[in-house]
């Protein structure tokens, strides 16, 4: 009996407690919204501009909330208890173990056990811990244009040896109609699609994420292939949105003092640009070799006052430098200045700057502003016909005021022409042809409003309104008047959507949802292209025109 309790304690602690860096994927929106809500209530403090959080970090924040449980309402307290089952460390009360014990199919094994909530299997001894969990889900949609579905399945696991962690997540996906091509204006994550695979309509893609990480008291470092988001947002970041297929990168996070936070990545992007000098024929077959493409980025966050986060960062996309350049492996650097030296006398690489301000100094209210600066010149500020290449996003999130369990969020995004673009294909702000920044790309505007109600723990009822428009498609040509391209002169694409959704979490990382959406998507005859051509360019056929879509789905794992 003692061995069983010890083993089940190990299971609970390993599935819920992570002393090392194992990221919680950004698609797990429920836990991120709950952490943000606790921060807006003044229960905890977080730097919400940088995601993902580690499971250990989430567990730490839940522990902080546990110390202030009396300040939570009934629904919040219920959700805290629910999430503690996954993230809270050192919870080994006999009552908790007894209800889990019947679900353990390896009752006679000292180091091996299973659990239903959260679903998984674990091996644990004094040195080594291994946890594996299944992944499965489907998404079905129907409207006037037909029916589409998306299914996925796979396995995720992590293992730890001391403070060293290895983790991986593999899932195969099938879409009956491709809903997230690189050119589409959609929030859905992209993939490297194999279309009509085996004669089956639609497309398949495999997504492998994983990494090796090491964490210490005031920081962590890792080599990972995963998604990440930089920039506060409620409806898609305009800095790093996390929409592209995951790419390999070195990540470094330092938090040496309460008032400072630093993040850095160096990534291997997928250019999909043929390097003709390295491509060749072999036995009559052409072997295309793609150009190498890299990105370096950092973000320094200063916390001058409690719940006020001011972040400033920059990045550079570079290629044709003989591989990874050591200068861009320096975490604390202004890469544009380096670029001027390294490419002196030739074309520069593609550099960017960005900043965010996040304030939760007023209880219940989160205010945020983020800016992505692709190209900036002071002289353009004095010229009424010229503009800098900038994307702005501002918004607020009001929770539990004046009515408990009600959340109101609103956000405005505007991006000037040519932002995110570049005339050299090998250094565009893209990976696998997907824009790394905002999903509407340049010359666009969006208004987003959401109202949600949580009557009980784990149940969410949400209404969303989105108005989005995109202007002329300008080519990036290096001429002086490139900065004179007018903003939204002609509207080539417009979308208005009203959606109502209900979702419920059955178990940890397991949930169901259903939604209804009325969406109107139109194009226009502009610049020699027809409205239908713009629709096909930016929108899957399923959402073109005026549609009334009913959707439902299920997920086990993220």
JOFENPE-V593380 format. One record per residue. SS is DSSP state (2 for helix, 1 for strand, 0 for the rest). OMEGA is omega in radians with two decimals (999 if undefined). D_FIRST is the distance of its C-alpha to the first C-alpha in Angstrom with 2 decimals. Layout:
BEGIN
SS:OMEGA:D_FIRST + SS:OMEGA:D_FIRST
END
This chain:
BEGIN
0:3.13:0.00 + 2:3.13:3.80 + 2:3.13:5.41 + 2:-3.13:5.06 + 2:3.12:6.32 + 2:-3.13:8.67 + 2:3.13:9.88 + 2:3.05:10.56 + 2:3.11:12.18 + 2:3.11:14.23 + 2:-3.12:15.24 + 2:-3.10:16.41 + 2:-3.08:18.17 + 2:3.11:19.76 + 2:-3.05:21.09 + 2:-3.04:22.26 + 0:-3.07:23.12 + 0:3.13:25.67 + 0:3.11:27.00 + 0:-3.10:29.50 + 0:2.94:32.28 + 0:-3.04:31.24 + 1:2.96:33.92 + 0:-2.98:33.46 + 0:-3.06:36.17 + 0:3.13:39.24 + 0:3.10:39.09 + 0:-3.00:36.14 + 2:-3.08:38.72 + 2:-3.12:36.52 + 2:3.12:34.51 + 2:3.09:37.75 + 2:3.13:39.60 + 2:3.09:36.95 + 2:3.10:37.07 + 2:3.13:40.88 + 2:3.11:40.85 + 2:3.11:38.82 + 2:3.13:41.34 + 2:3.09:44.29 + 0:-3.11:42.92 + 0:3.14:42.92 + 0:3.14:39.16 + 0:3.04:38.76 + 0:3.14:41.22 + 0:2.97:41.20 + 0:-3.01:43.67 + 0:3.13:43.70 + 0:-3.09:46.50 + 1:3.09:44.20 + 1:0.30:41.46 + 0:2.91:38.88 + 0:3.01:36.50 + 1:3.08:33.42 + 2:3.10:30.00 + 2:3.14:29.43 + 2:3.09:32.70 + 2:3.10:31.83 + 2:3.11:28.51 + 2:-3.13:30.57 + 2:3.07:33.05 + 2:3.06:30.47 + 2:3.10:29.16 + 2:3.11:32.79 + 2:3.11:33.18 + 2:3.13:30.12 + 0:-3.13:32.03 + 0:-3.07:34.89 + 2:-3.12:33.12 + 2:3.12:35.59 + 2:-3.11:38.38 + 0:3.02:36.99 + 0:-3.03:38.01 + 2:-3.13:35.68 + 2:3.11:35.78 + 2:3.12:35.24 + 2:3.10:32.28 + 2:3.12:30.73 + 2:3.09:31.36 + 2:3.11:29.94 + 2:-3.14:26.62 + 2:-3.10:26.81 + 2:3.10:27.56 + 2:3.13:24.99 + 2:3.13:22.34 + 2:-2.92:23.89 + 2:-3.01:25.50 + 0:-3.13:24.12 + 0:2.94:22.19 + 0:3.05:19.37 + 0:-3.01:18.18 + 0:3.14:14.45 + 0:-3.12:14.45 + 2:-3.12:11.44 + 2:3.13:13.99 + 2:-3.08:14.91 + 2:-3.06:11.55 + 2:-3.11:10.98 + 2:3.08:14.36 + 2:-2.99:13.89 + 2:3.14:10.75 + 0:-3.13:13.00 + 0:3.11:15.38 + 0:-3.12:13.34 + 0:3.11:14.98 + 0:-3.01:13.27 + 0:-3.11:9.71 + 0:-3.13:9.89 + 0:-3.10:11.59 + 0:-3.02:10.60 + 0:-3.04:13.70 + 1:-3.13:14.65 + 1:3.06:14.04 + 1:3.12:16.43 + 1:3.08:17.44 + 0:-3.05:20.33 + 0:-0.01:21.42 + 0:-3.08:22.49 + 0:3.13:22.77 + 1:3.06:21.63 + 1:-3.04:19.74 + 1:2.89:18.51 + 1:-3.13:18.12 + 1:2.93:17.33 + 0:-3.05:17.50 + 0:-3.09:19.21 + 0:-2.87:22.63 + 1:3.05:22.62 + 1:3.10:21.47 + 1:3.13:22.69 + 1:3.11:22.64 + 1:-3.13:24.71 + 1:3.11:25.82 + 1:3.08:28.40 + 1:3.04:31.77 + 1:3.08:34.03 + 1:3.03:36.76 + 1:-3.12:40.17 + 1:-3.12:43.14 + 1:-3.13:45.95 + 1:3.10:49.32 + 1:3.06:52.47 + 1:-3.09:55.92 + 0:-3.09:59.65 + 0:3.12:59.50 + 1:-3.13:56.86 + 1:3.04:53.12 + 1:3.08:50.90 + 1:3.11:47.23 + 1:3.07:44.86 + 1:3.08:41.66 + 1:3.11:39.23 + 1:-3.14:36.06 + 1:-3.05:34.13 + 1:3.01:31.12 + 1:-3.09:30.22 + 1:2.96:27.97 + 1:3.14:27.60 + 1:3.13:26.41 + 1:3.01:26.38 + 1:-3.02:27.03 + 0:-3.14:27.33 + 0:3.12:29.86 + 1:-3.10:31.27 + 1:2.94:30.48 + 1:3.11:31.61 + 1:3.12:31.54 + 1:3.11:33.24 + 1:-3.13:34.03 + 1:3.08:36.08 + 1:3.02:37.53 + 1:-3.08:40.43 + 1:2.98:42.72 + 1:3.05:45.44 + 1:-3.14:48.06 + 0:2.97:50.56 + 0:-3.09:53.04 + 0:-3.06:52.84 + 0:-3.05:52.31 + 0:3.00:52.05 + 0:-3.10:54.86 + 0:-3.08:55.86 + 0:-3.05:58.91 + 0:3.03:57.32 + 0:-3.08:56.98 + 0:3.08:53.36 + 0:-3.08:50.17 + 0:-3.11:48.18 + 0:-3.11:46.83 + 0:3.12:48.99 + 0:3.04:48.25 + 0:-2.93:49.96 + 0:2.89:50.93 + 1:-3.02:51.88 + 1:3.10:54.18 + 0:-3.11:54.63 + 2:-3.13:52.20 + 2:-3.13:52.62 + 2:-3.14:55.18 + 0:-3.13:52.67 + 0:3.10:54.09 + 0:-3.09:52.80 + 1:3.09:50.89 + 1:2.98:47.69 + 1:3.12:46.19 + 1:3.13:43.13 + 1:3.10:41.63 + 1:3.05:39.60 + 1:3.10:38.31 + 1:3.13:36.38 + 1:3.02:36.73 + 1:-3.02:35.68 + 1:3.07:35.38 + 1:-3.07:34.93 + 1:3.01:34.48 + 1:-2.96:35.25 + 0:-3.03:35.65 + 0:3.09:38.98 + 1:3.07:39.20 + 1:3.13:38.08 + 1:3.14:39.84 + 1:2.94:39.28 + 1:-2.99:40.95 + 1:2.92:40.09 + 1:-2.99:41.50 + 1:3.08:40.78 + 0:3.03:42.49 + 0:3.14:43.40 + 1:2.99:45.52 + 1:3.12:47.86 + 0:3.09:49.69 + 0:-3.14:48.78 + 0:2.96:49.41 + 0:-3.07:48.57 + 0:3.08:50.21 + 0:-3.14:50.30 + 0:3.06:50.94 + 0:3.07:54.40 + 0:2.96:53.28 + 1:-2.99:50.41 + 0:-3.11:49.27 + 0:-3.09:46.54 + 0:-3.06:48.23 + 0:2.91:49.04 + 0:-3.08:46.95 + 0:3.09:44.65 + 1:-3.09:46.27 + 1:3.08:45.10 + 1:2.95:45.53 + 1:3.10:44.70 + 1:3.11:43.36 + 1:3.10:43.45 + 1:3.14:42.37 + 1:3.09:43.22 + 1:-3.02:42.61 + 1:3.14:43.80 + 1:-3.09:44.87 + 0:-3.01:44.34 + 0:-3.09:47.81 + 1:3.12:47.76 + 1:-3.08:45.89 + 1:3.11:47.02 + 1:-3.13:46.22 + 1:2.98:47.77 + 1:2.90:47.57 + 1:-3.00:49.53 + 1:3.05:49.33 + 1:-3.13:50.59 + 1:3.10:52.17 + 1:-3.00:53.25 + 1:-2.99:57.05 + 1:3.07:57.95 + 1:-3.09:61.38 + 1:3.04:62.96 + 0:-3.04:64.17 + 0:-3.12:67.36 + 0:-3.12:68.00 + 0:3.11:64.77 + 0:-3.03:64.70 + 1:3.05:66.26 + 1:3.08:67.14 + 1:-3.10:65.48 + 0:3.10:67.05 + 0:3.13:68.56 + 1:-3.12:65.32 + 1:3.10:65.17 + 1:3.13:62.17 + 0:3.09:61.80 + 0:-3.09:60.24 + 1:3.08:59.13 + 1:3.04:60.09 + 1:-3.09:57.53 + 1:-3.03:56.67 + 1:3.04:54.70 + 1:2.98:53.86 + 1:-3.11:53.18 + 1:3.05:52.34 + 1:3.10:51.30 + 1:3.10:50.74 + 1:-3.13:51.08 + 1:3.08:49.84 + 1:-3.14:51.15 + 1:-3.06:49.71 + 1:3.10:52.66 + 1:3.14:51.34 + 0:3.08:48.02 + 0:3.00:47.32 + 1:-3.08:50.43 + 1:3.11:49.87 + 1:-3.04:52.92 + 1:3.11:52.41 + 1:-3.12:55.01 + 1:3.09:54.63 + 1:-3.12:56.48 + 1:3.05:56.04 + 1:2.99:58.06 + 1:-3.05:58.03 + 1:-3.11:59.76 + 0:3.05:60.82 + 0:3.08:63.34 + 0:3.12:62.61 + 0:-3.12:61.53 + 0:3.13:57.84 + 0:3.13:55.61 + 0:-3.09:57.84 + 2:-3.14:56.50 + 2:-3.09:58.20 + 2:2.98:55.90 + 2:3.07:52.81 + 0:-3.04:53.75 + 0:-3.07:51.47 + 0:-3.07:53.74 + 0:2.98:57.04 + 0:-2.91:59.66 + 2:3.11:59.92 + 2:3.10:63.25 + 2:3.07:64.94 + 2:-3.11:63.47 + 2:-3.14:64.66 + 2:3.11:68.22 + 2:-3.03:68.27 + 2:-3.12:66.50 + 0:-3.11:68.56 + 0:3.11:71.82 + 0:3.10:74.77 + 0:3.13:72.76 + 0:3.09:70.74 + 0:2.99:67.82 + 0:-3.05:64.24 + 1:-3.08:62.66 + 1:-3.11:61.36 + 1:2.99:60.02 + 1:3.10:59.17 + 1:3.04:57.01 + 1:3.08:55.95 + 1:3.01:53.77 + 1:-3.13:53.71 + 1:-3.12:50.79 + 1:2.98:50.97 + 0:-3.09:48.51 + 0:3.04:50.44 + 0:-3.09:51.19 + 0:-3.14:48.16 + 0:-2.98:47.27 + 1:3.01:49.67 + 1:3.06:49.26 + 1:3.14:52.58 + 1:3.11:52.86 + 1:3.08:55.57 + 1:-3.12:55.38 + 1:3.04:58.18 + 1:-3.07:58.48 + 1:-3.11:61.74 + 1:3.12:62.86 + 1:-3.05:66.39 + 0:3.06:68.15 + 0:-3.14:71.72 + 2:-3.11:73.25 + 2:3.14:76.59 + 2:3.12:75.13 + 2:-3.11:74.40 + 0:-3.10:78.16 + 0:-3.06:78.94 + 0:-3.09:78.68 + 0:-3.11:78.51 + 0:3.11:75.86 + 0:2.99:72.13 + 0:-3.09:69.27 + 1:-2.98:66.43 + 1:2.97:63.69 + 1:3.13:60.87 + 1:3.03:60.07 + 1:3.07:57.15 + 1:-3.12:56.72 + 1:3.07:54.55 + 1:3.14:52.59 + 1:-3.10:49.39 + 1:-3.07:49.36 + 1:2.98:46.11 + 0:3.07:45.61 + 0:0.04:49.24 + 0:-3.10:51.14 + 0:3.12:48.65 + 0:3.05:44.88 + 0:3.04:42.91 + 1:3.11:46.16 + 1:3.08:46.71 + 1:3.12:50.18 + 1:3.08:50.78 + 1:-3.04:54.11 + 1:3.09:55.19 + 1:3.13:58.46 + 1:3.06:58.91 + 1:-3.09:62.21 + 1:-3.09:62.91 + 0:3.12:66.42 + 0:3.06:68.01 + 0:3.08:67.20 + 0:-3.10:63.95 + 0:-3.09:61.25 + 0:3.04:64.01 + 0:-3.07:65.53 + 0:3.11:68.38 + 0:-3.04:66.70 + 2:-3.06:64.08 + 2:-3.11:62.10 + 2:3.07:61.31 + 0:3.13:60.76 + 0:-3.03:57.93 + 1:2.91:55.99 + 1:-3.02:53.40 + 0:3.14:53.69 + 0:3.07:56.68 + 1:3.10:54.47 + 1:3.13:55.60 + 0:-3.08:53.11 + 0:-3.02:54.36 + 0:-3.03:55.07 + 0:3.11:54.90 + 0:3.14:58.52 + 0:-2.99:59.88 + 0:3.06:63.35 + 0:-3.04:66.08 + 1:3.14:63.72 + 1:3.13:62.66 + 1:2.98:59.71 + 1:-3.10:58.92 + 1:3.10:55.41 + 1:3.12:54.23 + 1:3.07:50.87 + 1:-3.11:49.79 + 1:-3.13:46.19 + 1:3.10:44.49 + 0:-3.10:40.79 + 0:3.10:40.62 + 0:3.11:36.81 + 0:3.04:34.03 + 0:3.12:33.84 + 1:-3.13:37.18 + 1:3.06:40.31 + 1:-2.98:43.90 + 1:2.97:46.39 + 1:-3.09:50.12 + 1:3.02:51.76 + 1:3.13:55.41 + 1:3.00:56.54 + 1:-3.11:60.14 + 1:3.09:60.75 + 1:-3.11:63.96 + 1:-3.10:65.10 + 0:-3.09:68.62 + 0:3.06:70.76 + 0:-3.14:69.27 + 0:3.04:71.04 + 0:3.08:71.07 + 0:3.10:70.47 + 0:-3.05:73.87 + 0:3.05:74.81 + 0:-3.10:77.88 + 2:-3.07:78.73 + 2:3.13:78.56 + 2:-3.13:74.94 + 2:-3.12:73.95 + 2:-3.14:76.40 + 0:-3.04:74.52 + 0:-3.11:74.40 + 0:3.02:71.19 + 0:3.08:70.55 + 0:3.05:74.23 + 0:3.12:73.48 + 0:-3.11:70.24 + 0:-3.10:69.22 + 1:3.14:65.88 + 1:3.13:64.58 + 1:3.02:61.42 + 1:-3.06:60.62 + 1:3.04:57.25 + 1:-3.04:55.66 + 1:3.04:52.04 + 1:-3.05:49.60 + 1:2.99:45.90 + 1:3.13:42.77 + 1:-3.14:39.30 + 1:3.11:35.78 + 1:-3.12:32.45 + 1:3.10:30.02 + 1:3.05:27.05 + 0:-3.13:26.99 + 0:3.13:29.66 + 1:-3.08:30.46 + 1:3.07:33.55 + 1:3.13:36.64 + 1:3.06:40.23 + 1:-3.10:43.70 + 1:2.99:47.06 + 1:-3.13:50.80 + 1:2.96:53.32 + 1:-3.07:57.11 + 1:3.05:58.44 + 1:-3.13:62.02 + 1:-3.09:62.67 + 1:3.03:66.28 + 1:3.14:68.29 + 0:3.08:71.93 + 0:-3.03:74.89 + 1:3.01:75.11 + 0:3.06:76.34 + 0:3.09:77.29 + 1:3.14:73.97 + 0:3.10:73.46 + 2:3.14:70.92 + 2:3.10:69.11 + 2:3.08:68.90 + 2:3.09:67.24 + 2:-3.14:64.83 + 2:-3.13:63.88 + 2:-2.96:63.58 + 2:-3.00:61.18 + 0:3.02:59.47 + 0:-3.09:57.83 + 2:-3.09:59.91 + 2:-3.07:57.20 + 2:-3.12:57.88 + 0:-3.14:61.66 + 1:3.12:63.90 + 1:-3.03:62.83 + 1:3.03:59.47 + 1:-2.97:57.06 + 1:2.99:53.63 + 1:-3.10:50.55 + 1:2.98:47.33 + 1:-3.09:43.69 + 1:-3.11:40.64 + 1:3.06:36.91 + 1:2.98:34.82 + 1:-3.03:31.33 + 0:-3.10:31.28 + 0:999:34.34
END
